[in-house]
Amino acid sequence: MNSVAIHAGGISANLGNVEVLHNIDLTLKNGCWTSIVGPNGAGKSTLLKVLAGLLKHRGTVSLLGQPLASLPGRTRAQQLAWLGQNESTGDDLTVMDVALLGRLPHQAWLAPPSATDHAAVEQALRATQAWEWRARTLGQLSGGERQRVLLARALAVQAQVLLMDEPLANLDPPHQADWLAVVQRLVAQGTAVVSVLHEISMALHADEMVIMSKGRVRHQGPCAEAATHRALEDVFDRRIAIHALGAQWIALPQQVAYQGPGACDD
């Protein structure tokens, strides 16, 4: 197996007439969880869409050693799974139907789902604790429950590379912890996981971190290294600080200057 999951060279991209990514070079490894972080407007989601082949760009992207643009659509869909932000799915579809969509790249045209497809979907729904609602429709679910079903759809692909944009949206802390456990199991199996996260402390659980600002990669390195922590603090203008908590690192807000009495003061 190629040790490199995704390689990007000289990536630039526009949204409208504005260039939002500027000459990015990036290598992401198999069996590694990479978190992409940075301030609002840094270009994180745009970069992830380029890596997924969802956005026009300049430069090159390869997936598992092959040029992404030259891969047949079915092959790409089998090798790379995607979970985007605010994905719309019909409210009348059942949880089972949505999760089965993740198996389409593995099915012949118009063929019904196989026993292998059903087994993969059950495994994915159980991993996200959504199996018990498999007969319910998405319209009957909360935002957090819906997000877990969409994650199950991505897991059901059983792809070598999994890209996720803000996967923790609407998830409460216990289910964020469940998501973390799912990611760690995937990485242990050799999957490459790449996630854009606003939750910096959760992002610090990853193996490597890509830190972005103003459409450029400012730093890439192991999450446990001091250089990564310094770069992370710098890109947020020292408004956060990285601290050790046992064997893990967390991001805490730096104290800001006192601005006078507030509404809750006597």
LUMLUM-933353 format. One record per atom (N, C-alpha, C): x, y, z. Coordinates in steps of 0.1 Angstrom, whole numbers, plus 5000, padded with zeros to 4 digits. Example, Ala and Ser with C-alpha at 12.3 -4.5 7.8 and 13.67 -1.06 7.14 Angstrom:
<rs>
513249435078512349555078513249675078512849785071513749895071512950005079
</rs>
This chain:
<rs>
500849885000500050005000500950135000500550224992501250354992501150415005502250465011502250525024501650665024501550725012500950865010499550845006498650905014497250895010496851005000497251125003497051244994498251324993498551364981499651464979499051584970499251704975498851824968500051904965500151954952501352034948500852154941501352274947501052404940499552434939498852404949497352424949496952564951496252624942495652754943494152744938493252814944491852804941491152934943490152964935489353084936487953054941487353144948485953144951485453274944484653264933484353384926485553434919485853564921486953624915488153644925487953584937488953594948489753474950491053484949491953364952491953344967491553224971491453194985492453094990493053014981494252924984495352964975496552974982497753024975498952924975499052854964500252774962500652674974499652594977499752504988500452374984501452324991502052194990501752115003501251995001500751915013500851765010501351695020501351545019500751495032499751405030498951345040499151195040499451125051499850985051498750895055498850765050497950665054498150625068497150575075497250535089497550645098497050765094497350895101496150975101495851035113494751135114495351275114494951355104495451485102494251585105494451675114493451775117493851905110492951975103493252105097492552215105493252305110492752415118493252545114492552655119492952785116491752875118492053015118490953105120489853095110488753155112487653165102488253235090487853185078488353245066489753195062490353105068491653055065491752975053490652925048490652835036490552695039490252655051490252515055489352425047488052465047487052395040487252395025487752505019488052515005489152415002490252405010491252305008490752165008489952135018489351995019488551965006487852055001487052034989487952004977489052084976490052054965490551914966490951874979491551744981490551634977489251664979488151564976487851564961488351664953488051674939486651734937486251824946484951884945485052034941486252084939486352224936487452244925487252324915488252354905489452424912490652394906491852444912492952444902494052514906495252504898496252424907497152344900498052254907497552114906498152024913497951874912497551814925496651714925496251634936496351494932497051414940497051264938496451194950495751084947495051004957495750864956496350814967496950684967497950664956498650764952499650754942499150774928497850804926497350824912496750964911496951034899496351164898494851164900494351244909492951244913492051264900492451364892491651404881491451294871492451194870492351084860491650964865491250964878490650844883489150834878488650724874487250704871486450744884485250794882484450844893484150734903483850604898483550494907484750464916485950464909487150434917487450534927487250664924487450764934486550754945485250724942484250714953484450594962485150484956485450374965486650394974487550484969488850504976488750624986487850714983487750834991486350864995486050875008484750905014484751045019483551115018483451255021482251275030482551365040481451415049481551565049480651635043480751775042479851845053479951985053479152065062477752075057476752075066475352105063474852035050475151905050474751835038473251815038472551835027471151815026470751675021469851615028469351485025467851475027467151415018465751415019465251365033464351445039463851415052462951285052462451245040461651125039462450995038463751005036464550885035464750825049464750695050465050635063466550635065466850615078468250605082468950495074468350385073468950275065469250315051468250385045468450425031469550515029469750615038470850705038472150635039472250555049473550475051473850395039472850335033473150245021473650325009473450455009473950544998475550534998476150505010477550495010478050375003477150275000477650154993477450164978476850264973476650274958477950254950479050314954480250294946480650144944480150054953480549914952479549834945478449894941477349814935477249834920476949724913476649734899475449814896475349864884474249954880472849884883472049944891470649904894470649774902471849724906471849604915471349634929470649544935470149564949471349544958471249604970472349584980472549444983473849404984474249264987474349245002474549125006474749095020475949165026476949185017478149255021477849405024476949465015476549605017475749615030474849525032474049535045474949525057475949435056476849415068477649545070478149605060478949725061478049835067476849845063475949955068475549925083475349805086475049775100476249805109477449775104478649805112478749955114478550035103478650175104477650235113476350195112475350245120475550215135476050095138476350065152477450145157478450175148479650255153479250395156478150445150477750585153476450585162476150465167475050445177473650495170473550465157472350495150471550375145471950255149471350135144469950125149469650165161468250155166467250235159467650335151466750425144466650395129467150275125467350245111466050265103464850245109463650255102463050395103463650475110463050615111463550695100462850805097463250895086464151005092464851075083465751185088464951295094463751315088462851425094462451405108462651285113462251255127463451275136464651305131465851315139466251455143466951465154467551595157468751625149469351745150470551775142471751685145471951655158473051575162472851425157471551375158471251245153471451235138471051335131471251335116472751335113473551405120474951415118475551275119475151195129475651065131475250975120474050985114473650905103474550945091474851065088475651105077477051055079477551055091478850995094478850845091477750775094477550635091477650615076476950695069477050685054478450685049479250785054480650795050481450675054481250625066481950505071481550375063480350375058479850255051480650235038481250345032482050335020483150245022483750245035484950165038486050205029486250335027487250385019488650395026489650395018491050415024491350545029490550645024490750785028489450845031489350915043488050975048488351115051487651205044487651355046486451405052486551475063485351525070485551675073484451755070484451895072483551925083484051965095483251995107482351885111482951765113482151645116481451645130481951735139481351745152480251845153479751905142478651995143477451925149476851985158475551945165475751825174477051775176477251655185477451705199476851645209477151675223478451615227479051655238480351595242480451445242479451375248479651225247479751175233478951225224479051175210480251225203480851345207482151385202483151285206483051235219484051125223483851005215482550965212482350845204482950865190482850985184483451015171484950995172485551045183487051035185487450885185486650805192486950655192486850595178485850635170485650585157486850615149487350745149488450785142489750705146489950685158491150615163491150475158489950415158489850275152490150265138489650365130489950375116491450385113492150475121493550495119494350375122493950305133494550175137494450075126493450085117493249985106494050035094494650155094495450195083494750305075493550345078492850455071493450585073493450665063493850805064492650895067492650965078491551045082491951195082491251275075491551425075490251495079490351585089489251655094489451795096488551885091488552025095487852035108488452105118487752115131487952255136486852305143486952425150487352395165487052275169487252235183488752205185489552305189491052285189491452175198490852165210491352065219491051925213489951905206489751785199490751755188491051865181491951855170493351815174493651845187495051815192495151665195494051595195494151445196494651375184494651455173495151395160496651365160497051285150498551255149499251375144498751445134499351555128498351675126498851795126498051915124498551995113497652045105497952145094497252275099498052375100497652505105497552605094496452665091496252745080495952895084496252985076495853125078495953195064494853265061494853345049495153265036494653145036494753065024496152995022496952995032498252925032498452835043499252735041499652645052500752705060500552735072501652805080502452705087501952585090502752485097502052345095502852245094502352105095503352025103502851955113503651875122502851795132503551715140502851635150502151715160501051675164500251755174500951765188501851665191502451665204503751755204504151815193505351895193505152035197506152095204506152235209506052325197506652295186506652385174505252395169504452285169503052295165502252375174502452365187501752445197502052595195503252625193503652775191502952825178503052745167502352795155500852805157500252715164498852725167498452855175499252875185499053005193499253125185500253125176500553245168499453265158498953165152497953185141496653235147496353215160495253275167495553395175496653465171497153585177497253575192497753465196498053445211496753455219495653435213494353445221494053305227494753205223494653075230496053035234496052945244497352885249497152735250498252655246498152515247498752465260498052385267498452335280498352185280499252125288499151975290498151945300497351835298496351785307496551635307497351585317497751445317498651415305498151325297498951285285498451355273497451445274496851515263497051665263496951725252497051875251495651935249495452045255494152125254494452265251493552335244493652475241492652555250493252655257492452735265492552875261491452955262491553095259492453175268493153265262494053355270493153455277493453505289492653605295492853735288491653805285491653935279491554045289491954165284492054275294490554305298490454345311489254375317488654505311487354495307486754615300485754695309485754665322484854745330483654655334482754715342481654635347480754585336480254465338479254405328477854405334476954355326475554355330475254275342476154175345475854085357476554145369477354255368477954315380476954405387477054405401476254495408476654645407
</rs>
